[in-house]
Amino acid sequence: MTKRALLIAFHFPPQAASSGIQRTLSFSRHLGKNGWEPLVLSAHPRAYPEQNPSQLASVPAGLVVKRAFALDTKRDLGVRGRYLGPLALPDRWVWWWFAAVPAGLAMIRRHRPQVIWSTFPIATAHLIGLSLHRLTGLPWIADFRDPMLQSAYPSYALQRKAYAWIERQTIRRCHKAVFTTHSAMASYKARFPELALDKCMVIENGYDEDNFTVAGTLQTEAPRPAGQVTLVHSGLLYDTGRDPGAFFEAIARLKRAGTVDAGKLRVILRAPGNEQAIAAAARRLGVDDIAEVVPAVPYREALQEMLAADGLLVFQGTPFNTQVPAKVYEYFRARRPILGLVDRTGETARVLGAAGFDSIATMDAPDEIAEVLERFLREVRDGSAHVASPDLVIRSSRAGRARQLAGLFDEAVGERVCMEAA
């Protein structure tokens, strides 16, 4: 009998601006090598605020993908960006649920999957997984990745209540709850002490070797000025938790001291979102000649940019202490030095430290950042900066993460068979 798994994910090509697509995409690419045929239930591309059609080339040939009707409440039902909060519970894409549940039932009838998997951060995905689990009795793996409820999110009271209900139902009814970090898992065990000790597990994010293989064949950019160090950050930045303001201030201080200038340092902030505001912040501090804010490029071109960089940047402040950006594992594979601008007590700082990276500074402390940045640039120039070990690179592969997930599927199906036999 062919083993099949129904994967429910909002973030899937051609969606852009979320690293979440790489988790589902890599599972869909590698599960087949581990005895499981994936089926994907996603949203119609019209629901995506941003699209990157080049990502479609990464979807495995022959993969069954159903894109159910979906709307974005803010865009499709709002007026000038304003909309009624109750129409976006648990999130702006709740309309996906109405079409995805019957579409999922049709996929289950036709393809006979043995297990269901759904992935957050779009809460509606878990709502769909919950519905299909209740309607079919199939074992359900809930991929939380990060905690649903955080101290400041969701801030809208009704949305927070909806998240809490979905979270509670998911934790109670899923076969396994999966997280990307140990601190996220620990937070759930503390909040739900009644959980069985083995109900939660960690499957970290990672990188896909195939994408890096292709990226390595792409043409590099034009030669840089001799002696110039290029640092790259690839991905979203936010006003809270990933604000580059203190980093810009640190660069400004080093620039005033004559330690750096545009000939010695170039910083590329690739696809940070809110590009105009971030560029304006760099101009206000007089570092826009050093810090470049640039738009998104196809994913493999972004990987090639990481491979060509002299160093890579991570921004991950206190609000995200239980999370590790997926790009960290891509940074490991790129084998470039990493400068971490983080909360030293957070999970990202722990993962970087465990991997041997000691160029770490508190994200909102300009003096500390300036000191660490000056040392980091010196180590990059003299070749002494730390890079990921070959063993760490191998352990961080998404192929290995898919093997973990396949094993979890086997366990869930095996337990169901035993229960039915009993």
C-alpha distance (Angstrom), angle and dihedral (degrees) to the residues before:
residue distance angle dihedral
M1 . . .
T2 3.79 . .
K3 3.80 111.9 .
R4 3.78 112.0 -135.8
A5 3.81 132.8 -179.1
L6 3.81 126.8 -160.3
L7 3.82 109.2 -139.2
I8 3.83 115.0 -160.6
A9 3.80 112.1 -161.8
F10 3.78 134.2 152.4
H11 3.81 92.6 -164.6
F12 3.80 105.8 70.5
P13 3.83 132.5 125.0
P14 2.99 129.2 -38.0
Q15 3.82 87.8 31.3
A16 3.81 111.8 107.3
A17 3.81 137.6 -165.2
S18 3.81 96.4 45.6
S19 3.79 126.3 89.5
G20 3.82 86.0 -154.8
I21 3.78 91.0 88.9
Q22 3.80 90.0 67.8
R23 3.82 92.5 61.0
T24 3.80 94.8 54.6
L25 3.79 93.0 36.5
S26 3.80 92.7 53.0
F27 3.81 92.1 48.1
S28 3.80 89.4 50.9
R29 3.81 89.0 51.4
H30 3.80 99.0 45.9
L31 3.82 107.3 31.2
G32 3.80 90.7 79.2
K33 3.82 89.6 62.1
N34 3.79 87.2 57.4
G35 3.80 99.0 51.7
W36 3.81 99.4 -90.6
E37 3.80 126.6 110.0
P38 3.82 109.3 -150.0
L39 3.81 125.5 -142.5
V40 3.81 117.5 -168.1
L41 3.80 126.9 -146.2
S42 3.79 109.5 -171.1
A43 3.82 140.4 150.4
H44 3.77 128.0 -83.0
P45 3.82 109.3 -95.1
R46 3.82 90.2 -117.9
A47 3.81 86.8 77.6
Y48 3.81 94.0 60.9
P49 3.82 116.4 98.3
E50 3.81 88.1 -152.8
Q51 3.79 131.1 24.2
N52 3.79 134.1 -163.8
P53 3.82 107.7 -170.3
S54 3.82 91.3 -172.0
Q55 3.82 87.5 73.3
L56 3.82 89.5 68.5
A57 3.80 89.0 74.9
S58 3.82 87.8 67.8
V59 3.83 94.2 58.8
P60 3.84 108.3 105.0
A61 3.79 114.9 -108.3
G62 3.78 111.6 -105.5
L63 3.81 94.6 19.0
V64 3.82 110.9 146.0
V65 3.81 106.6 -124.9
K66 3.81 124.1 175.7
R67 3.78 115.5 -167.9
A68 3.79 107.1 -162.7
F69 3.80 123.7 -156.6
A70 3.82 112.5 -84.5
L71 3.79 140.0 167.5
D72 3.79 135.1 -158.5
T73 3.81 106.4 -130.0
K74 3.80 92.9 -153.4
R75 3.77 95.6 50.6
D76 3.80 103.0 29.8
L77 3.80 102.3 34.4
G78 3.80 101.9 24.6
V79 3.77 132.9 88.9
R80 3.80 115.9 -131.2
G81 3.78 90.3 -19.8
R82 3.81 94.9 -49.9
Y83 3.80 121.5 113.8
L84 3.78 141.6 161.9
G85 3.79 110.1 -84.6
P86 3.84 95.2 -141.3
L87 3.83 88.4 60.6
A88 3.81 89.3 62.7
L89 3.81 103.3 53.1
P90 2.92 121.3 164.5
D91 3.81 86.9 1.2
R92 3.80 142.0 -28.4
W93 3.82 91.4 -83.6
V94 3.81 98.7 55.8
W95 3.82 88.2 120.2
W96 3.79 86.9 72.4
W97 3.83 88.3 69.7
F98 3.83 93.1 64.1
A99 3.82 92.8 59.4
A100 3.81 99.8 28.1
V101 3.81 96.7 60.4
P102 3.84 95.2 57.7
A103 3.80 90.0 38.6
G104 3.81 89.6 51.9
L105 3.81 91.8 48.6
A106 3.80 89.6 51.8
M107 3.82 90.4 50.7
I108 3.81 90.7 49.0
R109 3.82 92.2 50.4
R110 3.79 92.6 48.0
H111 3.80 103.4 38.1
R112 3.83 101.9 26.6
P113 3.83 100.1 -141.7
Q114 3.80 115.9 -166.7
V115 3.81 97.2 -147.7
I116 3.83 141.1 27.9
W117 3.82 124.8 -140.7
S118 3.81 124.8 -174.3
T119 3.78 129.2 -179.3
F120 3.80 135.0 -149.3
P121 3.16 149.0 -131.1
I122 3.81 88.9 82.6
A123 3.81 99.7 65.8
T124 3.81 92.1 -156.1
A125 3.83 88.1 69.1
H126 3.81 90.4 63.8
L127 3.82 89.5 44.6
I128 3.81 88.4 56.3
G129 3.80 90.9 46.3
L130 3.80 91.0 49.8
S131 3.81 91.7 49.8
L132 3.79 94.6 48.7
H133 3.79 91.7 45.6
R134 3.81 91.7 52.1
L135 3.81 92.4 46.2
T136 3.82 97.5 46.3
G137 3.80 106.9 22.8
L138 3.80 90.9 -131.6
P139 3.82 114.6 151.2
W140 3.80 111.0 -97.8
I141 3.80 129.3 -148.5
A142 3.83 112.2 -160.6
D143 3.80 112.5 -154.1
F144 3.81 102.3 -158.6
R145 3.80 93.2 168.8
D146 3.84 90.2 -177.8
P147 3.84 131.5 14.8
M148 3.80 113.4 -74.8
L149 3.81 94.4 -146.8
Q150 3.79 117.8 50.2
S151 3.79 132.1 173.3
A152 3.79 94.9 -95.5
Y153 3.80 101.8 19.9
P154 2.94 132.0 109.4
S155 3.81 90.9 22.6
Y156 3.83 96.2 177.2
A157 3.82 105.1 91.2
L158 3.81 97.4 -139.2
Q159 3.78 92.0 46.9
R160 3.79 90.8 49.1
K161 3.80 89.6 51.9
A162 3.83 90.7 49.9
Y163 3.81 91.4 48.7
A164 3.80 90.7 49.5
W165 3.81 91.8 52.4
I166 3.82 93.9 48.3
E167 3.79 91.2 44.7
R168 3.81 92.6 50.8
Q169 3.82 93.6 46.6
T170 3.79 91.5 46.3
I171 3.79 94.5 49.9
R172 3.81 91.2 47.5
R173 3.81 98.6 46.2
C174 3.81 107.5 31.6
H175 3.80 120.4 96.3
K176 3.80 91.7 -134.9
A177 3.82 134.1 4.9
V178 3.80 112.0 -145.0
F179 3.81 126.6 -158.6
T180 3.79 134.1 -176.9
T181 3.82 95.6 -136.9
H182 3.77 136.6 38.9
S183 3.81 92.3 -129.6
A184 3.81 91.2 55.8
M185 3.80 89.7 50.6
A186 3.80 91.1 47.6
S187 3.80 91.2 52.3
Y188 3.81 90.6 56.4
K189 3.79 93.3 47.0
A190 3.81 88.2 52.7
R191 3.81 93.6 48.2
F192 3.81 94.5 43.1
P193 3.82 104.4 36.8
E194 3.81 90.6 166.2
L195 3.82 90.7 69.8
A196 3.79 117.6 113.2
L197 3.79 109.7 -105.5
D198 3.82 92.2 -117.6
K199 3.81 97.9 45.7
C200 3.80 94.5 90.6
M201 3.79 127.3 57.6
V202 3.78 140.4 165.7
I203 3.80 125.9 -117.8
E204 3.78 106.0 172.9
N205 3.76 125.7 -149.0
G206 3.78 118.2 -103.2
Y207 3.78 146.4 165.7
D208 3.80 132.8 -82.5
E209 3.79 113.4 -124.9
D210 3.82 93.4 -155.6
N211 3.80 90.8 61.9
F212 3.79 91.7 50.0
T213 3.79 91.3 48.2
V214 3.81 90.3 56.4
A215 3.81 92.3 41.1
G216 3.79 90.1 55.2
T217 3.81 90.4 60.4
L218 3.81 94.5 54.2
Q219 3.78 120.5 104.7
T220 3.79 113.8 -98.0
E221 3.79 124.1 -129.7
A222 3.81 123.5 -91.2
P223 3.84 116.2 -70.4
R224 3.81 114.4 -80.1
P225 3.80 126.4 -130.6
A226 3.80 112.2 -80.0
G227 3.78 110.9 -92.0
Q228 3.82 95.8 16.5
V229 3.81 115.6 132.9
T230 3.81 116.2 -150.3
L231 3.81 119.3 -153.3
V232 3.81 120.5 -171.1
H233 3.79 133.9 -160.3
S234 3.80 113.3 -173.6
G235 3.81 117.9 -164.3
L236 3.77 146.1 22.2
L237 3.79 125.9 -19.0
Y238 3.81 124.7 -166.9
D239 3.80 138.4 -159.0
T240 3.81 88.1 -119.3
G241 3.78 122.0 44.2
R242 3.81 97.9 -0.4
D243 3.80 103.5 44.5
P244 3.83 112.7 148.9
G245 3.83 92.1 -161.2
A246 3.82 96.2 103.3
F247 3.82 89.9 45.7
F248 3.81 89.8 53.7
E249 3.80 89.4 49.3
A250 3.81 90.2 51.7
I251 3.82 90.6 51.7
A252 3.82 89.3 48.4
R253 3.81 90.6 53.7
L254 3.79 92.6 49.4
K255 3.80 89.4 46.3
R256 3.82 91.8 53.0
A257 3.80 89.1 49.2
G258 3.80 90.0 52.8
T259 3.81 92.8 -117.3
V260 3.82 95.1 119.1
D261 3.78 137.7 19.8
A262 3.79 136.6 161.0
G263 3.79 90.7 -80.0
K264 3.80 92.9 54.9
L265 3.80 102.8 36.4
R266 3.79 136.7 33.3
V267 3.81 121.8 179.4
I268 3.82 119.1 -165.0
L269 3.81 117.8 -162.4
R270 3.80 102.2 -168.1
A271 3.83 118.2 -158.0
P272 3.83 96.5 -23.1
G273 3.82 94.8 161.1
N274 3.81 119.9 -123.5
E275 3.80 86.6 50.0
Q276 3.81 95.5 172.5
A277 3.80 94.5 55.7
I278 3.81 93.2 46.3
A279 3.80 92.2 47.6
A280 3.82 89.3 48.9
A281 3.82 90.2 53.1
A282 3.82 89.8 53.1
R283 3.82 90.4 50.0
R284 3.82 92.9 49.7
L285 3.79 89.9 57.0
G286 3.79 93.9 42.9
V287 3.81 96.2 -117.1
D288 3.80 99.7 109.3
D289 3.81 88.5 108.2
I290 3.81 87.6 63.0
A291 3.83 104.0 30.7
E292 3.80 114.1 61.6
V293 3.81 121.0 -166.3
V294 3.80 107.8 -155.7
P295 3.84 134.7 177.3
A296 3.78 129.2 -109.2
V297 3.80 121.5 -74.6
P298 3.82 129.5 -169.8
Y299 3.79 110.7 -65.2
R300 3.78 97.1 -110.0
E301 3.80 90.7 50.1
A302 3.80 87.7 54.1
L303 3.82 88.9 52.7
Q304 3.79 90.4 49.5
E305 3.81 88.4 52.9
M306 3.83 89.1 54.4
L307 3.81 90.5 50.4
A308 3.81 91.2 51.1
A309 3.82 96.1 46.2
D310 3.80 124.0 101.5
G311 3.80 90.9 -140.5
L312 3.79 140.7 0.3
L313 3.81 130.6 -133.7
V314 3.81 130.8 -141.1
F315 3.82 122.3 -167.7
Q316 3.82 112.6 -169.4
G317 3.81 117.9 147.2
T318 3.79 135.1 -176.0
P319 3.86 98.8 -71.9
F320 3.81 88.1 62.8
N321 3.80 98.7 45.1
T322 3.82 93.4 127.8
Q323 3.80 92.9 50.7
V324 3.80 137.4 76.3
P325 3.82 116.9 -158.3
A326 3.79 111.7 -117.9
K327 3.78 88.3 -129.2
V328 3.83 90.4 69.9
Y329 3.81 89.9 73.1
E330 3.81 90.3 47.4
Y331 3.80 87.3 51.1
F332 3.80 89.1 53.6
R333 3.81 90.1 53.3
A334 3.81 91.9 47.5
R335 3.83 86.5 58.2
R336 3.77 93.8 -143.9
P337 3.83 126.9 138.0
I338 3.82 113.1 -89.3
L339 3.80 129.2 -144.4
G340 3.80 110.3 -160.9
L341 3.81 119.1 -155.4
V342 3.78 99.1 -172.3
D343 3.78 148.6 122.4
R344 3.81 102.6 -79.5
T345 3.82 90.5 -139.2
G346 3.81 94.3 53.4
E347 3.79 132.0 100.0
T348 3.82 93.9 -108.0
A349 3.81 91.2 56.6
R350 3.82 89.2 48.5
V351 3.83 93.3 50.5
L352 3.82 93.0 46.7
G353 3.80 91.7 46.6
A354 3.80 92.5 48.5
A355 3.81 88.2 52.0
G356 3.81 90.8 54.3
F357 3.80 99.8 -103.6
D358 3.81 110.2 139.7
S359 3.83 101.0 169.0
I360 3.79 92.1 101.9
A361 3.81 128.0 141.3
T362 3.79 135.3 175.2
M363 3.80 105.1 -93.7
D364 3.83 97.7 -131.7
A365 3.85 98.1 40.1
P366 3.85 110.2 94.6
D367 3.83 95.2 -175.0
E368 3.80 92.3 52.1
I369 3.80 92.4 43.9
A370 3.82 91.4 50.7
E371 3.80 91.5 52.2
V372 3.80 94.4 47.0
L373 3.81 93.0 41.8
E374 3.81 92.2 52.7
R375 3.81 90.9 51.9
F376 3.82 91.8 43.6
L377 3.82 92.6 53.3
R378 3.79 90.4 48.8
E379 3.81 91.4 52.2
V380 3.81 91.9 46.6
R381 3.80 90.6 52.6
D382 3.81 95.5 47.9
G383 3.82 93.4 42.9
S384 3.82 96.2 -117.5
A385 3.83 96.9 112.0
H386 3.80 114.4 121.4
V387 3.82 121.1 -108.7
A388 3.82 130.6 -174.9
S389 3.80 116.5 -78.3
P390 3.83 119.5 -116.5
D391 3.82 89.1 -113.2
L392 3.82 91.9 54.1
V393 3.81 90.2 48.9
I394 3.81 91.5 53.8
R395 3.83 92.8 47.0
S396 3.82 91.4 50.4
S397 3.82 95.8 58.8
R398 3.80 117.9 122.0
A399 3.80 88.6 -137.9
G400 3.79 87.0 69.4
R401 3.82 91.0 47.7
A402 3.83 89.1 53.8
R403 3.81 89.7 53.7
Q404 3.80 88.2 54.8
L405 3.80 91.5 50.9
A406 3.81 92.7 46.8
G407 3.79 89.1 52.8
L408 3.79 89.3 51.5
F409 3.81 90.3 51.3
D410 3.81 90.3 50.7
E411 3.78 90.2 51.0
A412 3.82 93.5 48.9
V413 3.80 93.5 49.3
G414 3.80 92.5 44.0
E415 3.79 91.7 53.2
R416 3.82 91.1 48.6
V417 3.81 91.3 51.4
C418 3.81 90.5 50.3
M419 3.81 91.3 49.3
E420 3.81 92.2 49.7
A421 3.81 91.0 47.8
A422 3.78 90.8 51.1
